[in-house]
């Protein structure tokens, strides 16, 4: 599990689970979702802490970020995030 702080609310996220699969829990913490498959860009967030604990940007995610004009190093689509390391502390922020 990893502790994920989203807009000052903390949830626990299991390693290997894509945030889009647990979108109800993530939405309660403050990130809105649209499609949950990385195409709409509704769930864009800034990774403030814990980059090394998250999966790499997928081709689909990168394509969507470029299309919506949000491609930056710390900008991600929450629905595509996967925790890849146990015991991490991750901090996300929405606009």
Beta strands, then each sheet from edge to edge (+ up, - down):
strand 1: 2-6
strand 2: 9-13
strand 3: 44-49
strand 4: 75-77
strand 5: 89-93
sheet 1: 2+ 1- 5- 3+ 4-
end
